[in-house]
Amino acid sequence: VTGVQTCALPICILEILKGRIDPARPVIAGVSHGNAPAWADRLEKLLRDAFPVSELIQAEVGPVVGTHAGPGVVSVSLFQPAADETALISPL
C-alpha cells in the first residue's frame, strides 16, 4: 500500500482484505502477534465481524520474526478456498 495512511491500521488492513476476499465464502484465518495479545484479540474480532471465518488460529510470532518486527507487531493471514475446495474445510 502506498500513499498516506488515512485510517486506523486494523481498519485499513480490513479494507484491503475486503477488496481481495469474497465476503460470501468462508475463510481460514491466522492472527499472530509479538507480545500484543490484546491487539491480536481486537484484530480477531474485526475479522470475525467482517468475514465468515470457519477457523482461526492465533499464535505468537517466533524469535526471528519478533527480532525484525519488534514487540507489538500484529499480523493477519487469510486463506479462501476455491469453490470446489469449500467442502474440504466445512468440517472445520
C-alpha positions as CSV (number, residue, x, y, z in Angstrom):
1,V,0.0,0.0,0.0
2,T,1.4,3.3,-1.0
3,G,0.5,6.9,-0.1
4,V,-0.7,8.4,3.1
5,Q,-2.5,6.3,5.7
6,T,-5.9,7.7,6.2
7,C,-7.5,5.2,8.6
8,A,-6.6,3.2,11.7
9,L,-4.3,0.4,10.7
10,P,-6.6,-2.5,11.6
11,I,-9.4,-0.9,9.6
12,C,-7.0,-0.3,6.7
13,I,-6.0,-3.9,6.7
14,L,-9.7,-5.0,6.7
15,E,-10.4,-2.7,3.8
16,I,-7.5,-4.2,1.8
17,L,-8.7,-7.7,2.6
18,K,-12.4,-6.9,1.7
19,G,-11.2,-5.8,-1.7
20,R,-9.5,-9.2,-2.3
21,I,-11.7,-11.7,-0.5
22,D,-15.2,-12.7,-1.4
23,P,-17.2,-12.0,1.8
24,A,-19.8,-14.6,0.9
25,R,-17.4,-17.5,1.1
26,P,-15.7,-18.9,4.2
27,V,-12.1,-18.2,5.1
28,I,-9.5,-19.7,7.3
29,A,-7.6,-17.0,9.2
30,G,-4.4,-16.7,11.2
31,V,-3.6,-13.8,13.6
32,S,-0.1,-13.6,15.1
33,H,1.4,-11.1,17.5
34,G,4.6,-10.2,19.2
35,N,3.7,-9.7,22.9
36,A,0.5,-7.9,21.9
37,P,-2.4,-10.3,22.8
38,A,-4.9,-7.5,23.3
39,W,-4.3,-6.2,19.7
40,A,-4.5,-9.7,18.3
41,D,-7.8,-10.3,20.1
42,R,-9.1,-7.0,18.6
43,L,-8.0,-7.9,15.1
44,E,-9.6,-11.4,15.6
45,K,-12.9,-9.8,16.5
46,L,-12.7,-7.4,13.5
47,L,-12.0,-10.4,11.2
48,R,-14.9,-12.5,12.6
49,D,-17.2,-9.5,12.1
50,A,-16.1,-8.9,8.5
51,F,-15.8,-12.5,7.1
52,P,-17.3,-15.9,7.6
53,V,-14.4,-17.4,9.5
54,S,-14.6,-21.2,9.6
55,E,-11.3,-21.5,11.6
56,L,-9.0,-19.0,13.2
57,I,-5.6,-19.8,14.7
58,Q,-4.0,-17.2,17.0
59,A,-0.3,-17.5,17.9
60,E,2.8,-15.6,19.0
61,V,5.4,-14.8,16.4
62,G,8.7,-16.7,16.7
63,P,12.0,-15.1,17.7
64,V,13.2,-14.5,14.1
65,V,10.1,-12.5,13.1
66,G,10.0,-10.9,16.5
67,T,13.6,-9.7,16.2
68,H,12.9,-8.0,12.9
69,A,9.3,-6.7,13.5
70,G,9.7,-5.9,17.2
71,P,7.4,-6.1,20.1
72,G,3.8,-5.1,19.5
73,V,3.7,-6.5,15.9
74,V,0.3,-8.0,14.8
75,S,-0.2,-9.8,11.5
76,V,-3.1,-11.5,9.7
77,S,-3.3,-14.2,7.1
78,L,-6.4,-15.3,5.2
79,F,-6.9,-18.3,3.1
80,Q,-10.1,-18.6,1.0
81,P,-10.5,-21.9,-0.7
82,A,-11.8,-22.1,-4.3
83,A,-15.4,-23.0,-4.7
84,D,-14.6,-26.7,-5.3
85,E,-12.4,-26.8,-2.1
86,T,-15.0,-25.4,0.3
87,A,-16.3,-28.9,1.1
88,L,-12.8,-29.8,2.3
89,I,-13.0,-27.2,5.1
90,S,-16.6,-27.4,6.0
91,P,-15.9,-30.0,8.8
92,L,-13.5,-27.5,10.4
